[in-house]
Structures are given as structure tokens and as C-alpha cells.
Amino acid sequence: MKKVWIAFTRCWFLLIDAYAKSREGVVDDAEKYITECRQWQVTQRNIRDEKKWDETEQKLVDGSNGYDDRGETYDEIEIDGMLKKIWKYDTNLWPYQKDHYYDGEAYAYGEEDIHTVFKEKVAGSGAYTNQKWIAGKRSSDPGEVSGYNGYAGLDCSGFISNTQL
């Protein structure tokens, strides 16, 4: 039994060595997420835009305004003795804005797109022609959003998985 265990262990380590990636190989793969995803543009198809600010009601209501809902907020300021809500887009809440360019792949909780898939999704090209994919995802975002095919990007575990293969 001991000989079988030793033989199994040796075979196991030989398999690991055969499929292991060097440190340089992992770094080379990781660099592709920067170099291959350079200067991608966020368009209307890449933002979650289901709400718009209603000045009369002083709140977000159903509709589209060209901004990603995850970055929309408001400040309360006093004007002539009355509190008024002033809409604003806060890139600290959500960094991606329509018609802006970004380097590197978007963080998307629970997603694991490799850089080539990410680029095609946000561009609506290749296998994803004429599809709408939201760039990035937070853990609090819903799993599905009406009118969209899903989310594009990757999270930490997706990044590690993709660079280890």
C-alpha cells in the first residue's frame, strides 16, 4: 500500500509540474488585461441606465438620461431657506461614464471574461454583435437587467483563474 501511495504522489507532482505556469507566464498573461484592453470606450449600451433625475419630484424616476444609475446621487443644499436636492454624477460611486475611454478591464463581481471577450462585449462586436453588455458589476447589482445581455468584466477570482490556465 505504501508503494502505491508513493507512486501516486510522484505521478501527482509530475502532472502538476507539467501543467504549472511559471511566474513570468502569469505576469505575461496579467499584462494582457492592460495592454489588450487599452482605450475601450463606454457607450450607451455599456451603462445601466434605467433611471433619470426628475427635478419636480426631486428623485430618480423610471427613464433614461445617459448616465449609469450606479453613479447617480444628489446633494442637499439650502436655497432661500429651503432644502433642495441637486442631482450629480459621482465617479467615486461608479467610475464608468458614457463617451469616456478607459484602460484595463472593468471589475465585474462574479464574472470572469478574458480580455478578448470583454473587448468584444463592450464594443458589441464578434460573437456579441448588436448585444448590450453592462461594463462592470458590483455585488449589489441584480443578476439580470431587462434589456441587457448581462455584465462584462471580471472579478479577482476570475482574474486569477484566467491567468493560471
Helices and strands as residue ranges (DSSP letters): H 2-19, H 23-35, E 40-41, G 44-46, E 51-54, E 59-62, G 69-71, E 72-79, E 82-89, E 101-102, H 115-123, G 126-128, E 133-135, E 150-152, H 156-164
